[in-house]
Amino acid sequence: MMMTTQAETNAKLPTHTIYVVEAKEGNAKSNWLPVGAAWEHNGGEGLSLSINSLGISYLKDKGQDANLVVRRNKPQE
């Protein structure tokens, strides 16, 4: 059985989370629905994305634009 180091395990975790943002009217806060994950390329020049389109379809069915936001994950403590 092959052992996995902590660094190898962390390398497989997504570096970013992808959200679809549902805008609200007035001063109400927007809803941020996580719909996917992203992994930064080794050279830092791009991202590989995995997106669940159900969250996007939800807003489209309501007649709203689906605005996607990619945010870097905060380090786990």
PyMOL Python script that loads the backbone (N, CA, C, O; Angstrom):
from pymol import cmd

cmd.read_pdbstr("""\
ATOM      1  N   MET A   1       0.847  -1.176   0.000  1.00  0.00           N
ATOM      2  CA  MET A   1       0.000   0.000   0.000  1.00  0.00           C
ATOM      3  C   MET A   1       0.891   1.238   0.000  1.00  0.00           C
ATOM      4  O   MET A   1       1.851   1.318   0.767  1.00  0.00           O
ATOM      5  N   MET A   2       0.569   2.210  -0.868  1.00  0.00           N
ATOM      6  CA  MET A   2       1.383   3.409  -0.989  1.00  0.00           C
ATOM      7  C   MET A   2       0.908   4.469   0.010  1.00  0.00           C
ATOM      8  O   MET A   2      -0.293   4.700   0.149  1.00  0.00           O
ATOM      9  N   MET A   3       1.828   5.094   0.686  1.00  0.00           N
ATOM     10  CA  MET A   3       1.504   6.147   1.644  1.00  0.00           C
ATOM     11  C   MET A   3       1.431   7.491   0.926  1.00  0.00           C
ATOM     12  O   MET A   3       2.190   7.747  -0.008  1.00  0.00           O
ATOM     13  N   THR A   4       0.518   8.341   1.368  1.00  0.00           N
ATOM     14  CA  THR A   4       0.368   9.675   0.796  1.00  0.00           C
ATOM     15  C   THR A   4       0.823  10.696   1.819  1.00  0.00           C
ATOM     16  O   THR A   4       0.406  10.650   2.977  1.00  0.00           O
ATOM     17  N   THR A   5       1.675  11.615   1.400  1.00  0.00           N
ATOM     18  CA  THR A   5       2.137  12.653   2.320  1.00  0.00           C
ATOM     19  C   THR A   5       1.081  13.740   2.440  1.00  0.00           C
ATOM     20  O   THR A   5       0.188  13.839   1.599  1.00  0.00           O
ATOM     21  N   GLN A   6       1.183  14.558   3.488  1.00  0.00           N
ATOM     22  CA  GLN A   6       0.244  15.661   3.694  1.00  0.00           C
ATOM     23  C   GLN A   6       0.297  16.640   2.526  1.00  0.00           C
ATOM     24  O   GLN A   6      -0.741  17.144   2.098  1.00  0.00           O
ATOM     25  N   ALA A   7       1.490  16.916   2.004  1.00  0.00           N
ATOM     26  CA  ALA A   7       1.632  17.845   0.878  1.00  0.00           C
ATOM     27  C   ALA A   7       0.920  17.311  -0.357  1.00  0.00           C
ATOM     28  O   ALA A   7       0.294  18.079  -1.088  1.00  0.00           O
ATOM     29  N   GLU A   8       1.007  15.997  -0.602  1.00  0.00           N
ATOM     30  CA  GLU A   8       0.325  15.401  -1.751  1.00  0.00           C
ATOM     31  C   GLU A   8      -1.182  15.469  -1.576  1.00  0.00           C
ATOM     32  O   GLU A   8      -1.907  15.737  -2.534  1.00  0.00           O
ATOM     33  N   THR A   9      -1.662  15.228  -0.356  1.00  0.00           N
ATOM     34  CA  THR A   9      -3.090  15.312  -0.084  1.00  0.00           C
ATOM     35  C   THR A   9      -3.586  16.731  -0.303  1.00  0.00           C
ATOM     36  O   THR A   9      -4.616  16.929  -0.949  1.00  0.00           O
ATOM     37  N   ASN A  10      -2.872  17.726   0.223  1.00  0.00           N
ATOM     38  CA  ASN A  10      -3.282  19.115   0.067  1.00  0.00           C
ATOM     39  C   ASN A  10      -3.256  19.549  -1.385  1.00  0.00           C
ATOM     40  O   ASN A  10      -4.077  20.369  -1.797  1.00  0.00           O
ATOM     41  N   ALA A  11      -2.328  19.016  -2.171  1.00  0.00           N
ATOM     42  CA  ALA A  11      -2.211  19.402  -3.571  1.00  0.00           C
ATOM     43  C   ALA A  11      -3.452  19.006  -4.357  1.00  0.00           C
ATOM     44  O   ALA A  11      -3.758  19.626  -5.375  1.00  0.00           O
ATOM     45  N   LYS A  12      -4.163  17.997  -3.908  1.00  0.00           N
ATOM     46  CA  LYS A  12      -5.355  17.529  -4.606  1.00  0.00           C
ATOM     47  C   LYS A  12      -6.603  18.334  -4.243  1.00  0.00           C
ATOM     48  O   LYS A  12      -7.613  18.248  -4.940  1.00  0.00           O
ATOM     49  N   LEU A  13      -6.548  19.103  -3.180  1.00  0.00           N
ATOM     50  CA  LEU A  13      -7.698  19.899  -2.767  1.00  0.00           C
ATOM     51  C   LEU A  13      -7.868  21.088  -3.698  1.00  0.00           C
ATOM     52  O   LEU A  13      -6.877  21.629  -4.189  1.00  0.00           O
ATOM     53  N   PRO A  14      -9.112  21.510  -3.953  1.00  0.00           N
ATOM     54  CA  PRO A  14      -9.319  22.681  -4.805  1.00  0.00           C
ATOM     55  C   PRO A  14      -8.697  23.923  -4.175  1.00  0.00           C
ATOM     56  O   PRO A  14      -8.712  24.088  -2.955  1.00  0.00           O
ATOM     57  N   THR A  15      -8.155  24.785  -5.015  1.00  0.00           N
ATOM     58  CA  THR A  15      -7.573  26.040  -4.539  1.00  0.00           C
ATOM     59  C   THR A  15      -8.597  27.164  -4.532  1.00  0.00           C
ATOM     60  O   THR A  15      -8.394  28.185  -3.874  1.00  0.00           O
ATOM     61  N   HIS A  16      -9.702  26.984  -5.263  1.00  0.00           N
ATOM     62  CA  HIS A  16     -10.732  28.010  -5.379  1.00  0.00           C
ATOM     63  C   HIS A  16     -12.115  27.355  -5.306  1.00  0.00           C
ATOM     64  O   HIS A  16     -12.267  26.166  -5.587  1.00  0.00           O
ATOM     65  N   THR A  17     -13.106  28.142  -4.928  1.00  0.00           N
ATOM     66  CA  THR A  17     -14.501  27.719  -4.974  1.00  0.00           C
ATOM     67  C   THR A  17     -15.220  28.606  -5.977  1.00  0.00           C
ATOM     68  O   THR A  17     -14.967  29.808  -6.049  1.00  0.00           O
ATOM     69  N   ILE A  18     -16.121  28.004  -6.752  1.00  0.00           N
ATOM     70  CA  ILE A  18     -16.899  28.742  -7.743  1.00  0.00           C
ATOM     71  C   ILE A  18     -18.309  28.924  -7.191  1.00  0.00           C
ATOM     72  O   ILE A  18     -18.938  27.969  -6.735  1.00  0.00           O
ATOM     73  N   TYR A  19     -18.794  30.158  -7.238  1.00  0.00           N
ATOM     74  CA  TYR A  19     -20.127  30.493  -6.747  1.00  0.00           C
ATOM     75  C   TYR A  19     -20.958  31.075  -7.880  1.00  0.00           C
ATOM     76  O   TYR A  19     -20.424  31.729  -8.776  1.00  0.00           O
ATOM     77  N   VAL A  20     -22.273  30.836  -7.839  1.00  0.00           N
ATOM     78  CA  VAL A  20     -23.199  31.595  -8.664  1.00  0.00           C
ATOM     79  C   VAL A  20     -23.855  32.579  -7.697  1.00  0.00           C
ATOM     80  O   VAL A  20     -24.302  32.193  -6.616  1.00  0.00           O
ATOM     81  N   VAL A  21     -23.910  33.845  -8.091  1.00  0.00           N
ATOM     82  CA  VAL A  21     -24.387  34.901  -7.200  1.00  0.00           C
ATOM     83  C   VAL A  21     -25.772  35.344  -7.647  1.00  0.00           C
ATOM     84  O   VAL A  21     -25.960  35.802  -8.775  1.00  0.00           O
ATOM     85  N   GLU A  22     -26.744  35.199  -6.738  1.00  0.00           N
ATOM     86  CA  GLU A  22     -28.113  35.620  -6.997  1.00  0.00           C
ATOM     87  C   GLU A  22     -28.300  37.007  -6.396  1.00  0.00           C
ATOM     88  O   GLU A  22     -28.317  37.172  -5.176  1.00  0.00           O
ATOM     89  N   ALA A  23     -28.439  37.994  -7.265  1.00  0.00           N
ATOM     90  CA  ALA A  23     -28.597  39.378  -6.807  1.00  0.00           C
ATOM     91  C   ALA A  23     -29.974  39.560  -6.172  1.00  0.00           C
ATOM     92  O   ALA A  23     -30.959  38.969  -6.616  1.00  0.00           O
ATOM     93  N   LYS A  24     -30.028  40.377  -5.140  1.00  0.00           N
ATOM     94  CA  LYS A  24     -31.281  40.718  -4.469  1.00  0.00           C
ATOM     95  C   LYS A  24     -31.580  42.190  -4.707  1.00  0.00           C
ATOM     96  O   LYS A  24     -30.678  42.981  -4.979  1.00  0.00           O
ATOM     97  N   GLU A  25     -32.830  42.543  -4.604  1.00  0.00           N
ATOM     98  CA  GLU A  25     -33.214  43.940  -4.810  1.00  0.00           C
ATOM     99  C   GLU A  25     -32.939  44.762  -3.560  1.00  0.00           C
ATOM    100  O   GLU A  25     -32.926  44.241  -2.445  1.00  0.00           O
ATOM    101  N   GLY A  26     -32.720  46.055  -3.766  1.00  0.00           N
ATOM    102  CA  GLY A  26     -32.499  46.968  -2.658  1.00  0.00           C
ATOM    103  C   GLY A  26     -31.205  46.685  -1.931  1.00  0.00           C
ATOM    104  O   GLY A  26     -30.179  46.393  -2.545  1.00  0.00           O
ATOM    105  N   ASN A  27     -31.265  46.776  -0.600  1.00  0.00           N
ATOM    106  CA  ASN A  27     -30.073  46.595   0.227  1.00  0.00           C
ATOM    107  C   ASN A  27     -29.883  45.159   0.710  1.00  0.00           C
ATOM    108  O   ASN A  27     -28.975  44.880   1.493  1.00  0.00           O
ATOM    109  N   ALA A  28     -30.738  44.251   0.245  1.00  0.00           N
ATOM    110  CA  ALA A  28     -30.625  42.856   0.685  1.00  0.00           C
ATOM    111  C   ALA A  28     -29.330  42.241   0.161  1.00  0.00           C
ATOM    112  O   ALA A  28     -28.897  42.521  -0.957  1.00  0.00           O
ATOM    113  N   LYS A  29     -28.722  41.396   0.994  1.00  0.00           N
ATOM    114  CA  LYS A  29     -27.479  40.726   0.588  1.00  0.00           C
ATOM    115  C   LYS A  29     -27.761  39.707  -0.513  1.00  0.00           C
ATOM    116  O   LYS A  29     -28.823  39.085  -0.546  1.00  0.00           O
ATOM    117  N   SER A  30     -26.797  39.551  -1.405  1.00  0.00           N
ATOM    118  CA  SER A  30     -26.886  38.552  -2.469  1.00  0.00           C
ATOM    119  C   SER A  30     -26.691  37.158  -1.890  1.00  0.00           C
ATOM    120  O   SER A  30     -26.003  36.985  -0.884  1.00  0.00           O
ATOM    121  N   ASN A  31     -27.298  36.172  -2.527  1.00  0.00           N
ATOM    122  CA  ASN A  31     -27.072  34.771  -2.157  1.00  0.00           C
ATOM    123  C   ASN A  31     -25.895  34.237  -2.952  1.00  0.00           C
ATOM    124  O   ASN A  31     -25.849  34.391  -4.172  1.00  0.00           O
ATOM    125  N   TRP A  32     -24.948  33.615  -2.277  1.00  0.00           N
ATOM    126  CA  TRP A  32     -23.781  33.002  -2.909  1.00  0.00           C
ATOM    127  C   TRP A  32     -23.946  31.497  -2.790  1.00  0.00           C
ATOM    128  O   TRP A  32     -23.839  30.942  -1.697  1.00  0.00           O
ATOM    129  N   LEU A  33     -24.205  30.836  -3.909  1.00  0.00           N
ATOM    130  CA  LEU A  33     -24.423  29.399  -3.934  1.00  0.00           C
ATOM    131  C   LEU A  33     -23.195  28.712  -4.523  1.00  0.00           C
ATOM    132  O   LEU A  33     -22.881  28.928  -5.693  1.00  0.00           O
ATOM    133  N   PRO A  34     -22.488  27.883  -3.734  1.00  0.00           N
ATOM    134  CA  PRO A  34     -21.320  27.192  -4.289  1.00  0.00           C
ATOM    135  C   PRO A  34     -21.769  26.198  -5.366  1.00  0.00           C
ATOM    136  O   PRO A  34     -22.649  25.370  -5.129  1.00  0.00           O
ATOM    137  N   VAL A  35     -21.156  26.290  -6.547  1.00  0.00           N
ATOM    138  CA  VAL A  35     -21.536  25.421  -7.662  1.00  0.00           C
ATOM    139  C   VAL A  35     -20.351  24.660  -8.247  1.00  0.00           C
ATOM    140  O   VAL A  35     -20.510  23.931  -9.226  1.00  0.00           O
ATOM    141  N   GLY A  36     -19.173  24.819  -7.666  1.00  0.00           N
ATOM    142  CA  GLY A  36     -18.036  24.110  -8.230  1.00  0.00           C
ATOM    143  C   GLY A  36     -16.742  24.413  -7.516  1.00  0.00           C
ATOM    144  O   GLY A  36     -16.700  25.095  -6.491  1.00  0.00           O
ATOM    145  N   ALA A  37     -15.683  23.876  -8.103  1.00  0.00           N
ATOM    146  CA  ALA A  37     -14.346  24.041  -7.536  1.00  0.00           C
ATOM    147  C   ALA A  37     -13.357  24.259  -8.670  1.00  0.00           C
ATOM    148  O   ALA A  37     -13.621  23.929  -9.826  1.00  0.00           O
ATOM    149  N   ALA A  38     -12.209  24.823  -8.306  1.00  0.00           N
ATOM    150  CA  ALA A  38     -11.155  25.070  -9.286  1.00  0.00           C
ATOM    151  C   ALA A  38      -9.807  24.731  -8.675  1.00  0.00           C
ATOM    152  O   ALA A  38      -9.590  24.877  -7.472  1.00  0.00           O
ATOM    153  N   TRP A  39      -8.912  24.276  -9.533  1.00  0.00           N
ATOM    154  CA  TRP A  39      -7.552  23.922  -9.135  1.00  0.00           C
ATOM    155  C   TRP A  39      -6.594  24.771  -9.943  1.00  0.00           C
ATOM    156  O   TRP A  39      -6.655  24.793 -11.172  1.00  0.00           O
ATOM    157  N   GLU A  40      -5.705  25.473  -9.247  1.00  0.00           N
ATOM    158  CA  GLU A  40      -4.733  26.328  -9.924  1.00  0.00           C
ATOM    159  C   GLU A  40      -3.692  25.466 -10.634  1.00  0.00           C
ATOM    160  O   GLU A  40      -3.211  24.474 -10.085  1.00  0.00           O
ATOM    161  N   HIS A  41      -3.351  25.859 -11.867  1.00  0.00           N
ATOM    162  CA  HIS A  41      -2.310  25.148 -12.620  1.00  0.00           C
ATOM    163  C   HIS A  41      -0.961  25.366 -11.951  1.00  0.00           C
ATOM    164  O   HIS A  41      -0.761  26.367 -11.262  1.00  0.00           O
ATOM    165  N   ASN A  42      -0.039  24.440 -12.151  1.00  0.00           N
ATOM    166  CA  ASN A  42       1.285  24.503 -11.528  1.00  0.00           C
ATOM    167  C   ASN A  42       1.990  25.819 -11.789  1.00  0.00           C
ATOM    168  O   ASN A  42       2.612  26.361 -10.876  1.00  0.00           O
ATOM    169  N   GLY A  43       1.918  26.349 -12.987  1.00  0.00           N
ATOM    170  CA  GLY A  43       2.584  27.600 -13.319  1.00  0.00           C
ATOM    171  C   GLY A  43       1.823  28.829 -12.867  1.00  0.00           C
ATOM    172  O   GLY A  43       2.313  29.948 -13.021  1.00  0.00           O
ATOM    173  N   GLY A  44       0.630  28.646 -12.309  1.00  0.00           N
ATOM    174  CA  GLY A  44      -0.166  29.777 -11.844  1.00  0.00           C
ATOM    175  C   GLY A  44      -0.794  30.581 -12.969  1.00  0.00           C
ATOM    176  O   GLY A  44      -1.289  31.684 -12.737  1.00  0.00           O
ATOM    177  N   GLU A  45      -0.781  30.043 -14.195  1.00  0.00           N
ATOM    178  CA  GLU A  45      -1.285  30.774 -15.354  1.00  0.00           C
ATOM    179  C   GLU A  45      -2.754  30.500 -15.650  1.00  0.00           C
ATOM    180  O   GLU A  45      -3.315  31.115 -16.557  1.00  0.00           O
ATOM    181  N   GLY A  46      -3.385  29.606 -14.922  1.00  0.00           N
ATOM    182  CA  GLY A  46      -4.775  29.287 -15.222  1.00  0.00           C
ATOM    183  C   GLY A  46      -5.376  28.374 -14.172  1.00  0.00           C
ATOM    184  O   GLY A  46      -4.734  28.026 -13.181  1.00  0.00           O
ATOM    185  N   LEU A  47      -6.629  27.991 -14.415  1.00  0.00           N
ATOM    186  CA  LEU A  47      -7.373  27.145 -13.496  1.00  0.00           C
ATOM    187  C   LEU A  47      -8.069  26.029 -14.263  1.00  0.00           C
ATOM    188  O   LEU A  47      -8.490  26.225 -15.402  1.00  0.00           O
ATOM    189  N   SER A  48      -8.189  24.873 -13.650  1.00  0.00           N
ATOM    190  CA  SER A  48      -9.049  23.801 -14.143  1.00  0.00           C
ATOM    191  C   SER A  48     -10.329  23.871 -13.326  1.00  0.00           C
ATOM    192  O   SER A  48     -10.281  23.930 -12.097  1.00  0.00           O
ATOM    193  N   LEU A  49     -11.483  23.865 -14.007  1.00  0.00           N
ATOM    194  CA  LEU A  49     -12.767  24.068 -13.344  1.00  0.00           C
ATOM    195  C   LEU A  49     -13.623  22.809 -13.370  1.00  0.00           C
ATOM    196  O   LEU A  49     -13.593  22.040 -14.331  1.00  0.00           O
ATOM    197  N   SER A  50     -14.385  22.613 -12.299  1.00  0.00           N
ATOM    198  CA  SER A  50     -15.411  21.586 -12.228  1.00  0.00           C
ATOM    199  C   SER A  50     -16.668  22.281 -11.722  1.00  0.00           C
ATOM    200  O   SER A  50     -16.725  22.704 -10.567  1.00  0.00           O
ATOM    201  N   ILE A  51     -17.683  22.399 -12.590  1.00  0.00           N
ATOM    202  CA  ILE A  51     -18.874  23.182 -12.251  1.00  0.00           C
ATOM    203  C   ILE A  51     -20.109  22.295 -12.302  1.00  0.00           C
ATOM    204  O   ILE A  51     -20.293  21.523 -13.242  1.00  0.00           O
ATOM    205  N   ASN A  52     -20.964  22.415 -11.267  1.00  0.00           N
ATOM    206  CA  ASN A  52     -22.261  21.762 -11.224  1.00  0.00           C
ATOM    207  C   ASN A  52     -23.261  22.741 -11.837  1.00  0.00           C
ATOM    208  O   ASN A  52     -23.537  23.783 -11.243  1.00  0.00           O
ATOM    209  N   SER A  53     -23.795  22.433 -12.984  1.00  0.00           N
ATOM    210  CA  SER A  53     -24.655  23.380 -13.699  1.00  0.00           C
ATOM    211  C   SER A  53     -26.044  23.523 -13.090  1.00  0.00           C
ATOM    212  O   SER A  53     -26.811  24.381 -13.528  1.00  0.00           O
ATOM    213  N   LEU A  54     -26.395  22.707 -12.088  1.00  0.00           N
ATOM    214  CA  LEU A  54     -27.720  22.823 -11.483  1.00  0.00           C
ATOM    215  C   LEU A  54     -27.931  24.187 -10.844  1.00  0.00           C
ATOM    216  O   LEU A  54     -29.020  24.752 -10.953  1.00  0.00           O
ATOM    217  N   GLY A  55     -26.925  24.723 -10.185  1.00  0.00           N
ATOM    218  CA  GLY A  55     -27.049  26.040  -9.564  1.00  0.00           C
ATOM    219  C   GLY A  55     -27.270  27.131 -10.593  1.00  0.00           C
ATOM    220  O   GLY A  55     -28.011  28.082 -10.346  1.00  0.00           O
ATOM    221  N   ILE A  56     -26.631  26.997 -11.741  1.00  0.00           N
ATOM    222  CA  ILE A  56     -26.793  27.971 -12.812  1.00  0.00           C
ATOM    223  C   ILE A  56     -28.188  27.837 -13.416  1.00  0.00           C
ATOM    224  O   ILE A  56     -28.847  28.842 -13.683  1.00  0.00           O
ATOM    225  N   SER A  57     -28.641  26.606 -13.633  1.00  0.00           N
ATOM    226  CA  SER A  57     -29.974  26.366 -14.188  1.00  0.00           C
ATOM    227  C   SER A  57     -31.053  26.925 -13.274  1.00  0.00           C
ATOM    228  O   SER A  57     -32.064  27.439 -13.752  1.00  0.00           O
ATOM    229  N   TYR A  58     -30.850  26.832 -11.965  1.00  0.00           N
ATOM    230  CA  TYR A  58     -31.808  27.348 -10.988  1.00  0.00           C
ATOM    231  C   TYR A  58     -32.086  28.826 -11.236  1.00  0.00           C
ATOM    232  O   TYR A  58     -33.244  29.243 -11.249  1.00  0.00           O
ATOM    233  N   LEU A  59     -31.033  29.624 -11.434  1.00  0.00           N
ATOM    234  CA  LEU A  59     -31.227  31.052 -11.668  1.00  0.00           C
ATOM    235  C   LEU A  59     -31.820  31.311 -13.040  1.00  0.00           C
ATOM    236  O   LEU A  59     -32.680  32.179 -13.187  1.00  0.00           O
ATOM    237  N   LYS A  60     -31.379  30.581 -14.037  1.00  0.00           N
ATOM    238  CA  LYS A  60     -31.918  30.749 -15.388  1.00  0.00           C
ATOM    239  C   LYS A  60     -33.417  30.465 -15.400  1.00  0.00           C
ATOM    240  O   LYS A  60     -34.173  31.161 -16.078  1.00  0.00           O
ATOM    241  N   ASP A  61     -33.855  29.444 -14.653  1.00  0.00           N
ATOM    242  CA  ASP A  61     -35.280  29.116 -14.570  1.00  0.00           C
ATOM    243  C   ASP A  61     -36.074  30.240 -13.921  1.00  0.00           C
ATOM    244  O   ASP A  61     -37.265  30.396 -14.190  1.00  0.00           O
ATOM    245  N   LYS A  62     -35.423  31.022 -13.070  1.00  0.00           N
ATOM    246  CA  LYS A  62     -36.075  32.167 -12.427  1.00  0.00           C
ATOM    247  C   LYS A  62     -35.975  33.425 -13.287  1.00  0.00           C
ATOM    248  O   LYS A  62     -36.445  34.492 -12.891  1.00  0.00           O
ATOM    249  N   GLY A  63     -35.360  33.297 -14.469  1.00  0.00           N
ATOM    250  CA  GLY A  63     -35.229  34.438 -15.367  1.00  0.00           C
ATOM    251  C   GLY A  63     -34.110  35.388 -14.987  1.00  0.00           C
ATOM    252  O   GLY A  63     -34.113  36.540 -15.420  1.00  0.00           O
ATOM    253  N   GLN A  64     -33.151  34.936 -14.188  1.00  0.00           N
ATOM    254  CA  GLN A  64     -32.039  35.781 -13.757  1.00  0.00           C
ATOM    255  C   GLN A  64     -30.763  35.381 -14.481  1.00  0.00           C
ATOM    256  O   GLN A  64     -30.590  34.234 -14.892  1.00  0.00           O
ATOM    257  N   ASP A  65     -29.877  36.352 -14.625  1.00  0.00           N
ATOM    258  CA  ASP A  65     -28.551  36.051 -15.150  1.00  0.00           C
ATOM    259  C   ASP A  65     -27.778  35.242 -14.113  1.00  0.00           C
ATOM    260  O   ASP A  65     -27.937  35.452 -12.911  1.00  0.00           O
ATOM    261  N   ALA A  66     -26.961  34.339 -14.572  1.00  0.00           N
ATOM    262  CA  ALA A  66     -26.128  33.528 -13.685  1.00  0.00           C
ATOM    263  C   ALA A  66     -24.723  34.103 -13.685  1.00  0.00           C
ATOM    264  O   ALA A  66     -23.928  33.815 -14.580  1.00  0.00           O
ATOM    265  N   ASN A  67     -24.419  34.913 -12.687  1.00  0.00           N
ATOM    266  CA  ASN A  67     -23.088  35.499 -12.553  1.00  0.00           C
ATOM    267  C   ASN A  67     -22.212  34.569 -11.731  1.00  0.00           C
ATOM    268  O   ASN A  67     -22.529  34.256 -10.583  1.00  0.00           O
ATOM    269  N   LEU A  68     -21.108  34.130 -12.325  1.00  0.00           N
ATOM    270  CA  LEU A  68     -20.180  33.241 -11.634  1.00  0.00           C
ATOM    271  C   LEU A  68     -19.035  34.039 -11.036  1.00  0.00           C
ATOM    272  O   LEU A  68     -18.522  34.975 -11.649  1.00  0.00           O
ATOM    273  N   VAL A  69     -18.643  33.655  -9.828  1.00  0.00           N
ATOM    274  CA  VAL A  69     -17.518  34.279  -9.137  1.00  0.00           C
ATOM    275  C   VAL A  69     -16.585  33.161  -8.684  1.00  0.00           C
ATOM    276  O   VAL A  69     -17.032  32.171  -8.106  1.00  0.00           O
ATOM    277  N   VAL A  70     -15.294  33.318  -8.947  1.00  0.00           N
ATOM    278  CA  VAL A  70     -14.284  32.357  -8.493  1.00  0.00           C
ATOM    279  C   VAL A  70     -13.489  33.022  -7.382  1.00  0.00           C
ATOM    280  O   VAL A  70     -12.878  34.070  -7.591  1.00  0.00           O
ATOM    281  N   ARG A  71     -13.497  32.412  -6.193  1.00  0.00           N
ATOM    282  CA  ARG A  71     -12.783  32.967  -5.039  1.00  0.00           C
ATOM    283  C   ARG A  71     -11.745  31.970  -4.558  1.00  0.00           C
ATOM    284  O   ARG A  71     -11.997  30.767  -4.498  1.00  0.00           O
ATOM    285  N   ARG A  72     -10.560  32.496  -4.213  1.00  0.00           N
ATOM    286  CA  ARG A  72      -9.498  31.642  -3.661  1.00  0.00           C
ATOM    287  C   ARG A  72      -9.945  31.145  -2.288  1.00  0.00           C
ATOM    288  O   ARG A  72     -10.467  31.914  -1.481  1.00  0.00           O
ATOM    289  N   ASN A  73      -9.738  29.855  -2.031  1.00  0.00           N
ATOM    290  CA  ASN A  73     -10.062  29.279  -0.727  1.00  0.00           C
ATOM    291  C   ASN A  73      -9.088  29.795   0.324  1.00  0.00           C
ATOM    292  O   ASN A  73      -7.906  30.000   0.049  1.00  0.00           O
ATOM    293  N   LYS A  74      -9.601  29.997   1.523  1.00  0.00           N
ATOM    294  CA  LYS A  74      -8.741  30.400   2.639  1.00  0.00           C
ATOM    295  C   LYS A  74      -8.019  29.165   3.164  1.00  0.00           C
ATOM    296  O   LYS A  74      -8.586  28.073   3.169  1.00  0.00           O
ATOM    297  N   PRO A  75      -6.774  29.329   3.607  1.00  0.00           N
ATOM    298  CA  PRO A  75      -6.029  28.176   4.143  1.00  0.00           C
ATOM    299  C   PRO A  75      -6.747  27.568   5.342  1.00  0.00           C
ATOM    300  O   PRO A  75      -7.295  28.284   6.180  1.00  0.00           O
ATOM    301  N   GLN A  76      -6.737  26.242   5.414  1.00  0.00           N
ATOM    302  CA  GLN A  76      -7.337  25.561   6.560  1.00  0.00           C
ATOM    303  C   GLN A  76      -6.366  25.593   7.722  1.00  0.00           C
ATOM    304  O   GLN A  76      -5.157  25.443   7.545  1.00  0.00           O
ATOM    305  N   GLU A  77      -6.906  25.789   8.907  1.00  0.00           N
ATOM    306  CA  GLU A  77      -6.052  25.849  10.104  1.00  0.00           C
ATOM    307  C   GLU A  77      -6.165  24.596  10.910  1.00  0.00           C
ATOM    308  O   GLU A  77      -5.518  24.470  11.950  1.00  0.00           O
TER     309      GLU A  77
END
""", "prot")
cmd.dss("prot")
cmd.show_as("cartoon", "prot")
cmd.util.cbc("prot")
cmd.orient("prot")
